[in-house]
Amino acid sequence: MKVRLLHTADVSPGHVRSAFSGLAPPLVPGESLPHRGSFASFYDRARAQYDAFGVLETVPAPEPGWLNLLLLGADLFVPALTYVFGLSHLAGGRGILSVSRLKPPEENELSERVLVHRLRVEVAHELGHAAGLVHCAVNDCAMHRSLWPESVDLKNPEFCASCRARLPEAP
């Protein structure tokens, strides 16, 4: 499956490259494009966050054999949760991922490595959902559920053998 990474201006080119370079098979880097959609109508002033369901609807449906993922810097929520890292249409070929909550509180060389690892894990996670995978019981699988940023650190940016077997091969 080829991956198209759409990105907003608040995501650094380095983080876009890191997301692409960390893709695990059967995910294959395709192209990276700036996202031209507007999220203004999905901003909740009281929460100072964007409604993830609305933002997800700005991501175009992909062509067969592709998955579209939007990387953005804005903080996301769904009504029942304080925040989400991302959201995908299950088996719908498209998803979103915010780097906002993945950033460690301090900024140094180590925190950048932590952020890149978290980014790669959550890119795989959201693309897995977009390809049809649900949450996995294997603790270090990319598809294992993460409720806080530090739990992402315990996962690998790859799919376990069981999840991998359920994904279609790249065209």
N, C-alpha and C positions, 0 to 999 in steps of 0.2 A: 504494500500500500504506500503510495507516494503521499508525502506530507507537504501541505502548503501552510507556511507560517505567515499569518497576517500580523501586523504589529502596529501599535500606536507610537507616536513620537516620543512618549515618555519611557519607552523601553530602549535601553542602549543597544547599539549594533552588536556590541560584544556579547550581550545576553541572548540576542537572537542567534548569533553564531554558536554560542554554547548550547542552546536548545537543539539546534540542528545537529551539532557534532555528537550529541549524546544519544541519538535515536538508536533503539535496539531493534534487531530484526523481529518481525518482517517490515518494520517501518523504514522507509527510505526517504532521505531528503529530496524534496522536489524544488520548491521555489519559496522565496521570501518576498513579501510585498507589503507596502504600507497600507493600513486599513483606512478607508476614506469615510466610513460611517460616522454618524454623530450619536453620542450617548446622552446628550443634554437632557432629554426628556425622561431619562431613567435615573436621574440624580435625586436622592432623598436628602433634603437639607437637614432634617432632624438627625439622621444617622451619619451624615457626611460620607455617604457611600452610594454606589450604583447598584441598582437592582440587576442581579445576574441574569434573570430570565429575559429582561428587556435587552440587555447587551448581547446575549446569545442570539437573539433574533436578528441582529445586524450582520451576523456572519452568514455569508452565502452558502447555499448547499453545494457540495462539491460534485465534480464529475465522477463517473464510475472509476473505481480504482484509486481515488484520492480521499484524503481526510483534510479538512480545513480547521486550523486552530488559531484563534486570535490571542496574542500575548498583549497584555496591557498593564499599565502601572497603577491604575485606579483600584481602590479597595471595593470589594464586592460583597453583597449579602443576598440571602433569600429570606423571605419573611419569617420563617421559623428559626433562623440561625443568626447569631451575631455577625458571622462572616463566613465566606467560603473561599477556598483557594481558586476554585474553578467550577465549571459546570459544562456538561455536554448533553447533547441529544443522544440517548442510548441507541446505538446502531444507526444514528442519523448522519454520521459522517462529519459532524462539526461540533466544536467546543470552544470554550474560552478559558484563559488562565491568567490570573493576576499575580504579579511578582510582589505586590504590596506586603502581604503577610508572610512571605517567604524570606524576607530580608532579616538577618540577625540585627539586634539592637545596636551593636557597635559596628564601626566601619574600619576594617583593617584587612591585611592580606588573608588571614584565616577566615574572616567573615565572608569575603568574596568567594572563597572555595566552598564554603557552606552554602551560600546562595546558589552557586552554579550547580552543586549536587541536588539541592532541593528543586531547582528549576527543571533539571533533567528528569528527576523522578516524577514530578507532577505533570510534565509534558507527556511522559509515557502513560501516566494514569488517565489523564483526560482523553488522550488519543485512544487508549484502550476502551474507555466508555463509548467514545464516538464510533468505534469499530464493533461494539456490541458486548464488551466484557462488563461483568458486574464486579462488586467487591470480592476479594479473595481472602481466604483464611490463612494463607501462608504469610507469615509476619514480614518477611523481607521482599515480597513480591511488590512490584510497582502498583498493582491493583489492590493491595491491602488498604483499608480505610485509614485515613489520617485526620485526627481532630485538632491537632495543634502543630505548629511548625517543627518542633523538636521531634515529633513522631515521624516526620518525613525523613529525618536523618537516619533512621533505623532501616530504611528500605533501600533496595537497589533500583537503578533506573531501567532494569530489565523485567521481563515477565517471567514468572515461574513456568515450569514445563507444562503444567496443566492449562494455564492461561494462554501460553504460546501456542498450544495445540488447537485452541479454539479460534485463533486468528487466521484469516485467509492469508495466503502467501502474496508477496508483492507481484504485480503484473510483470 
